[in-house]
């Protein structure tokens, strides 16, 4: 049995936390943006349905969620 602070197995060493992560590939960024676009459409649909049903607060929150998701998708494409 391993003691406290001792490794349990001889697996690969942990990555150095000081090294920066490599940038994402273009395909990965496009795929993540596509997923975010689908989620933004769902948020927008929830917002429109809520506003049509008279729920102003839920409609506004759905719209804000859609805008924030679109912003995250755009920043992911731009930054990598």
DSSP file (Angstrom, degrees, kcal/mol; ACC not computed):
  #  RESIDUE AA STRUCTURE BP1 BP2  ACC     N-H-->O    O-->H-N    N-H-->O    O-->H-N    TCO  KAPPA ALPHA  PHI   PSI    X-CA   Y-CA   Z-CA
    1    1 A X              0   0    0      0, 0.0     2,-0.2     0, 0.0     7,-0.0   0.000 360.0 360.0 360.0 136.9    0.0    0.0    0.0
    2    2 A X        -     0   0    0      1,-0.1     2,-0.1     4,-0.1     6,-0.1  -0.469 360.0-128.6 -75.8 142.8    1.3    3.4   -0.9
    3    3 A X    >   -     0   0    0     -2,-0.2     3,-2.1     1,-0.2     2,-0.1  -0.374  44.6 -70.3 -82.4 167.5    2.1    5.9    1.8
    4    4 A X  T 3  S+     0   0    0      1,-0.3    -1,-0.2    -2,-0.1     3,-0.1  -0.391 123.5  15.1 -60.9 128.4    0.8    9.4    1.9
    5    5 A X  T 3  S+     0   0    0      1,-0.3     2,-0.3    -2,-0.1    -1,-0.3   0.453 101.4 117.2  86.1   1.7    2.5   11.5   -0.8
    6    6 A X  S <  S-     0   0    0     -3,-2.1    -1,-0.3     1,-0.0     2,-0.1  -0.808  71.5-106.8-104.6 143.3    3.8    8.4   -2.6
    7    7 A X        -     0   0    0     -2,-0.3    -4,-0.1     1,-0.1     3,-0.1  -0.390  17.9-150.8 -67.0 143.5    2.9    7.4   -6.2
    8    8 A X  S    S+     0   0    0      1,-0.1     2,-0.3    -6,-0.1    -1,-0.1   0.850  76.3  12.6 -82.8 -37.3    0.6    4.5   -6.5
    9    9 A X  S    S-     0   0    0     -7,-0.0     2,-0.2     0, 0.0    -1,-0.1  -0.816  76.0-110.4-133.9 173.9    1.8    3.3   -9.9
   10   10 A X        +     0   0    0     -2,-0.3     3,-0.1    -3,-0.1    -3,-0.0  -0.272  62.6 145.5-100.1  46.0    4.6    4.0  -12.3
   11   11 A X        -     0   0    0     -2,-0.2     3,-0.1     1,-0.2    -4,-0.0   0.026  61.2 -57.0 -70.5-175.7    2.6    5.8  -14.9
   12   12 A X        -     0   0    0      1,-0.1    -1,-0.2     3,-0.0     3,-0.1  -0.314  67.3 -97.4 -64.5 149.2    3.8    8.6  -17.0
   13   13 A X        -     0   0    0      1,-0.1    -1,-0.1    -3,-0.1     3,-0.1  -0.310  43.9 -97.9 -67.4 151.8    5.1   11.7  -15.1
   14   14 A X        -     0   0    0      1,-0.1    -1,-0.1    -3,-0.1     3,-0.1  -0.384  45.6-100.8 -67.0 144.9    2.7   14.5  -14.6
   15   15 A X        -     0   0    0      1,-0.1     2,-0.4    -3,-0.1    -1,-0.1  -0.330  40.7 -99.2 -67.1 151.7    3.1   17.4  -17.1
   16   16 A X    >   -     0   0    0      1,-0.2     3,-1.3    -3,-0.1    -1,-0.1  -0.577  26.1-149.7 -71.4 121.0    5.0   20.5  -15.9
   17   17 A X  T 3  S+     0   0    0     -2,-0.4    -1,-0.2     1,-0.2    -2,-0.1   0.683  92.6  64.3 -68.7 -14.8    2.4   23.1  -14.9
   18   18 A X  T 3  S+     0   0    0      2,-0.1     2,-0.3    -3,-0.0    -1,-0.2   0.702  83.3  90.0 -80.6 -18.5    4.8   25.9  -15.8
   19   19 A X  S <  S-     0   0    0     -3,-1.3     2,-0.1     1,-0.1    -4,-0.0  -0.591  83.0-118.8 -78.8 137.5    4.7   24.9  -19.5
   20   20 A X        -     0   0    0     -2,-0.3     2,-0.2     1,-0.1    -1,-0.1  -0.431  29.1-107.3 -73.8 150.7    2.0   26.6  -21.6
   21   21 A X        -     0   0    0     -2,-0.1    -1,-0.1     1,-0.1     3,-0.1  -0.500  38.3-106.8 -72.5 144.0   -0.6   24.4  -23.3
   22   22 A X        -     0   0    0     -2,-0.2    -1,-0.1     1,-0.1     0, 0.0  -0.410  43.6 -96.9 -68.6 150.3   -0.1   24.2  -27.1
   23   23 A X        -     0   0    0      1,-0.1    -1,-0.1    -2,-0.1    57,-0.1  -0.288  42.7-101.6 -67.0 153.7   -2.7   26.1  -29.1
   24   24 A X        -     0   0    0     56,-2.1    -1,-0.1     1,-0.1     2,-0.1  -0.384  38.1-107.7 -71.7 152.0   -5.8   24.3  -30.5
   25   25 A X     >  -     0   0    0      1,-0.1     4,-2.2    -2,-0.1     5,-0.2  -0.344  27.7-110.8 -74.6 162.8   -5.9   23.2  -34.1
   26   26 A X  H  > S+     0   0    0      1,-0.2     4,-2.5     2,-0.2     5,-0.2   0.889 118.1  53.3 -63.0 -39.6   -8.2   25.0  -36.5
   27   27 A X  H  > S+     0   0    0      1,-0.2     4,-2.3     2,-0.2    -1,-0.2   0.906 109.5  48.2 -62.5 -41.8  -10.4   22.0  -36.9
   28   28 A X  H  > S+     0   0    0      2,-0.2     4,-2.4     1,-0.2    -1,-0.2   0.900 111.6  49.9 -66.1 -40.3  -10.8   21.7  -33.1
   29   29 A X  H  X S+     0   0    0     -4,-2.2     4,-2.2     2,-0.2    -2,-0.2   0.904 111.6  48.3 -65.2 -40.3  -11.7   25.4  -32.8
   30   30 A X  H  X S+     0   0    0     -4,-2.5     4,-2.2     2,-0.2    -2,-0.2   0.907 111.6  50.1 -66.3 -41.0  -14.3   25.2  -35.6
   31   31 A X  H  X S+     0   0    0     -4,-2.3     4,-2.1     2,-0.2    -2,-0.2   0.918 111.5  47.7 -63.6 -43.3  -15.8   22.1  -34.0
   32   32 A X  H  X S+     0   0    0     -4,-2.4     4,-2.2     1,-0.2    -1,-0.2   0.890 111.5  50.8 -65.2 -38.2  -16.1   23.9  -30.6
   33   33 A X  H  X S+     0   0    0     -4,-2.2     4,-2.1     2,-0.2    -1,-0.2   0.870 108.3  53.2 -66.4 -35.5  -17.6   27.0  -32.2
   34   34 A X  H  X S+     0   0    0     -4,-2.2     4,-1.9     2,-0.2    -2,-0.2   0.907 109.1  48.2 -64.9 -41.8  -20.1   24.8  -33.9
   35   35 A X  H  X S+     0   0    0     -4,-2.1     4,-2.1     1,-0.2    -2,-0.2   0.919 111.8  49.9 -63.2 -42.7  -21.2   23.2  -30.7
   36   36 A X  H  X S+     0   0    0     -4,-2.2     4,-2.4     1,-0.2    -2,-0.2   0.861 107.1  55.3 -64.5 -34.9  -21.4   26.7  -29.1
   37   37 A X  H  X S+     0   0    0     -4,-2.1     4,-2.1     2,-0.2    -1,-0.2   0.905 107.3  49.2 -64.2 -41.2  -23.5   27.8  -32.0
   38   38 A X  H  X S+     0   0    0     -4,-1.9     4,-1.9     2,-0.2    -2,-0.2   0.917 112.0  48.3 -63.4 -42.8  -26.0   25.0  -31.4
   39   39 A X  H  X S+     0   0    0     -4,-2.1     4,-2.5     1,-0.2    -2,-0.2   0.888 109.6  52.9 -65.2 -38.2  -26.2   25.8  -27.7
   40   40 A X  H  X S+     0   0    0     -4,-2.4     4,-2.7     1,-0.2    -1,-0.2   0.888 107.2  51.9 -64.6 -38.2  -26.7   29.5  -28.6
   41   41 A X  H  X S+     0   0    0     -4,-2.1     4,-2.5     2,-0.2    -1,-0.2   0.900 109.7  49.6 -63.5 -40.0  -29.6   28.6  -30.9
   42   42 A X  H  X S+     0   0    0     -4,-1.9     4,-2.4     2,-0.2    -2,-0.2   0.930 111.5  48.2 -64.5 -44.9  -31.2   26.6  -28.0
   43   43 A X  H  X S+     0   0    0     -4,-2.5     4,-2.4     1,-0.2    -2,-0.2   0.919 112.5  49.6 -60.4 -43.1  -30.8   29.5  -25.6
   44   44 A X  H  X S+     0   0    0     -4,-2.7     4,-2.6     1,-0.2    -2,-0.2   0.900 109.8  50.3 -63.3 -40.7  -32.3   31.9  -28.2
   45   45 A X  H  X S+     0   0    0     -4,-2.5     4,-2.6     2,-0.2     5,-0.2   0.896 110.4  49.9 -64.8 -39.7  -35.2   29.6  -28.8
   46   46 A X  H  X S+     0   0    0     -4,-2.4     4,-2.4     2,-0.2    -2,-0.2   0.919 111.8  49.3 -62.9 -42.6  -35.8   29.4  -25.0
   47   47 A X  H  X S+     0   0    0     -4,-2.4     4,-2.3     2,-0.2    -2,-0.2   0.917 112.7  45.6 -63.5 -43.7  -35.7   33.2  -24.9
   48   48 A X  H  X S+     0   0    0     -4,-2.6     4,-2.4     2,-0.2    -2,-0.2   0.917 114.0  48.9 -66.5 -43.2  -38.2   33.7  -27.7
   49   49 A X  H  X S+     0   0    0     -4,-2.6     4,-1.5     2,-0.2    -2,-0.2   0.894 112.1  49.3 -63.6 -39.3  -40.6   31.0  -26.4
   50   50 A X  H  <>S+     0   0    0     -4,-2.4     5,-2.7    -5,-0.2     4,-0.3   0.914 111.6  47.9 -67.5 -41.6  -40.4   32.6  -22.9
   51   51 A X  H ><5S+     0   0    0     -4,-2.3     3,-1.2     1,-0.2    -2,-0.2   0.891 110.1  52.8 -65.8 -37.3  -41.1   36.1  -24.3
   52   52 A X  H 3<5S+     0   0    0     -4,-2.4    -1,-0.2     1,-0.3    -2,-0.2   0.818 109.5  50.3 -66.3 -28.6  -44.0   34.7  -26.4
   53   53 A X  T 3<5S-     0   0    0     -4,-1.5    -1,-0.3    -5,-0.2    -2,-0.2   0.411 122.8-104.9 -89.5   2.3  -45.4   33.2  -23.2
   54   54 A X  T < 5S+     0   0    0     -3,-1.2     2,-1.3    -4,-0.3    -3,-0.2   0.514  79.0 132.1  90.8   4.8  -45.1   36.4  -21.2
   55   55 A X     >< +     0   0    0     -5,-2.7     4,-2.1     1,-0.2    -1,-0.2  -0.717  26.0 173.0 -92.1  90.0  -42.1   35.4  -19.1
   56   56 A X  H  > S+     0   0    0     -2,-1.3     4,-2.6     2,-0.2     5,-0.2   0.921  73.4  49.4 -67.5 -45.6  -40.0   38.5  -19.6
   57   57 A X  H  > S+     0   0    0      1,-0.2     4,-2.4     2,-0.2    -1,-0.2   0.937 114.0  44.7 -61.7 -47.3  -37.3   37.6  -17.1
   58   58 A X  H  > S+     0   0    0      1,-0.2     4,-2.3     2,-0.2    -1,-0.2   0.877 113.2  52.6 -64.8 -37.0  -36.7   34.1  -18.5
   59   59 A X  H  X S+     0   0    0     -4,-2.1     4,-2.1     2,-0.2    -2,-0.2   0.911 110.6  46.3 -64.4 -42.6  -36.8   35.5  -22.0
   60   60 A X  H  X S+     0   0    0     -4,-2.6     4,-2.5     2,-0.2    -2,-0.2   0.904 112.2  50.8 -66.8 -40.9  -34.2   38.1  -21.3
   61   61 A X  H  X S+     0   0    0     -4,-2.4     4,-2.4    -5,-0.2    -2,-0.2   0.882 109.5  51.0 -65.1 -37.7  -32.0   35.5  -19.5
   62   62 A X  H  X S+     0   0    0     -4,-2.3     4,-2.1     2,-0.2    -1,-0.2   0.905 111.2  48.4 -64.4 -41.1  -32.3   33.2  -22.5
   63   63 A X  H  X S+     0   0    0     -4,-2.1     4,-2.3     2,-0.2    -2,-0.2   0.899 111.6  49.0 -65.1 -40.8  -31.2   36.1  -24.8
   64   64 A X  H  X S+     0   0    0     -4,-2.5     4,-2.6     2,-0.2     5,-0.2   0.904 110.0  52.1 -64.8 -40.8  -28.3   36.9  -22.6
   65   65 A X  H  X S+     0   0    0     -4,-2.4     4,-2.0     1,-0.2    -2,-0.2   0.892 109.6  49.7 -61.7 -39.8  -27.3   33.3  -22.5
   66   66 A X  H  X S+     0   0    0     -4,-2.1     4,-2.3     2,-0.2    -2,-0.2   0.923 112.2  47.1 -65.3 -44.1  -27.4   33.2  -26.3
   67   67 A X  H  X S+     0   0    0     -4,-2.3     4,-2.3     1,-0.2    -2,-0.2   0.908 112.3  49.4 -64.7 -41.8  -25.2   36.3  -26.7
   68   68 A X  H  X S+     0   0    0     -4,-2.6     4,-2.2     2,-0.2    -1,-0.2   0.882 111.2  49.8 -65.7 -37.2  -22.7   35.1  -24.1
   69   69 A X  H  X S+     0   0    0     -4,-2.0     4,-2.2    -5,-0.2    -1,-0.2   0.904 110.6  49.4 -68.5 -40.5  -22.4   31.7  -25.9
   70   70 A X  H  X S+     0   0    0     -4,-2.3     4,-2.5     2,-0.2    -2,-0.2   0.897 110.2  51.6 -63.3 -39.5  -21.9   33.4  -29.2
   71   71 A X  H  X S+     0   0    0     -4,-2.3     4,-2.4     1,-0.2    -2,-0.2   0.909 109.5  49.5 -62.9 -41.9  -19.2   35.7  -27.7
   72   72 A X  H  X S+     0   0    0     -4,-2.2     4,-1.9     2,-0.2    -2,-0.2   0.892 111.0  49.8 -65.1 -38.8  -17.4   32.6  -26.3
   73   73 A X  H  X S+     0   0    0     -4,-2.2     4,-2.0     2,-0.2    -2,-0.2   0.918 111.8  47.9 -65.2 -43.0  -17.5   30.9  -29.7
   74   74 A X  H  X S+     0   0    0     -4,-2.5     4,-2.2     1,-0.2    -2,-0.2   0.901 112.1  48.7 -66.1 -40.4  -16.1   33.9  -31.4
   75   75 A X  H  X S+     0   0    0     -4,-2.4     4,-2.8     1,-0.2     5,-0.4   0.854 109.4  53.7 -69.2 -32.1  -13.3   34.4  -28.9
   76   76 A X  H  X S+     0   0    0     -4,-1.9     4,-1.5    -5,-0.2    -1,-0.2   0.903 110.7  46.0 -66.6 -40.2  -12.5   30.7  -29.2
   77   77 A X  H  < S+     0   0    0     -4,-2.0    -2,-0.2     1,-0.2    -1,-0.2   0.901 118.1  43.1 -67.1 -39.8  -12.2   31.0  -33.0
   78   78 A X  H  < S+     0   0    0     -4,-2.2    -2,-0.2    -5,-0.2    -3,-0.2   0.933 123.3  33.4 -72.5 -46.5  -10.1   34.2  -32.7
   79   79 A X  H  <        0   0    0     -4,-2.8    -3,-0.2    -5,-0.2    -2,-0.2   0.919 360.0 360.0 -80.7 -47.4   -7.8   33.1  -29.9
   80   80 A X     <        0   0    0     -4,-1.5   -56,-2.1    -5,-0.4    -4,-0.1   0.434 360.0 360.0  89.4 360.0   -7.3   29.5  -30.4
